[in-house]
Amino acid sequence: MSKNAKDLASQIKKAAGDTPVRIGLILGSGLGHIANEVDGTAIPYTDLPGFPHAGVSGHNPNLVIGTLEGVRVAVFGGRAHYYESGRGDAMRLPLEVLRELGADTMIATNAAGSMQVDMPTGSIMCLSDHINFSGLNPLIGEQTDARFVPMKDAYDPEIRTALHAAAKAADVAMADGVYAWYSGPSFETPAEIRAIKMLGADAVGMSTVPEVILARFLGLKAAAISTITNMAAGMSDEAISHEHTKAMAPIGAAKLEKVLRGYLRSLP
């Protein structure tokens, strides 16, 4: 654990209290409003040296520490993407800080494109596994043998079961599927989508996989949910753009929020 992470954790505890955090939530495009639902303290990323600038519109670059549905959480209102800086490990420091704050679990959310006709725009998908189609890895350059992280059950089976139970209780349809990480920032071509689909992917996006790899490296349990903001290239006549992503994200975000709240309420 870096000294910087320990120093930042101490700074955060002075501002938000030293009660241990239980779960970290990383919010994707169009989901930043969930941070506003937390009863706690918001700290701008700009006050936390080394945190990403979260320069993508639709993100809320604040760390919020507090209570949501009775659970002490740390909500990251924005994330850094590989395509912003060329750094696959851009979220390493925030996740190190999360662990220093006491959390043992990270749940990530994202906006994704669907490759399944029965998972249309407005759906949500719980990640069962991923395909690192980019070939990049946030642990490149790590010097210790800890870099050889096993990725079987990277998406914790018990958390996934609990998330699906929460979805069922909230009467929210939530698919289960494989997410393919594409580096971005350009969207995929129809040929790339056909290739990824043949490899077994159900949805595609530009985030989440680096955070899950880092979480497992740091000993955190991980889970993730996608909001489907468009059909992938070649799957429909939708005009895919970031503006379209932001416009469509609230449809799935409302469902995702119900699932997350239900999951938090179910925790002992």
Buried (B, 14 or more C-beta within 10 A) or exposed (E): EEEBBEBBBEBBBEEBEEEEBBBBBBBBBBBBBBBEBBEBBBBEBEEBEBBBBBEBEBBBBBBBBBBBBEBBBBBBBBBBBBBBEEBBBBBBBBBBBBBBBBBBBBBBBBBBBBBBEEBEBBBBBBBBBBBBBBEBBBBEEBEEEEBEBEEEBBBBEEBBEBBBBBBEBBEBEBBBBBBBBBBBEEBBEEEBBBBBBEEEBBBBBBBBBBBBBBBBBBEBBBBBBBBBBBBBBBBBEBEBEBEBBBBBBBBBBBBBBBBBBBBBEBEE
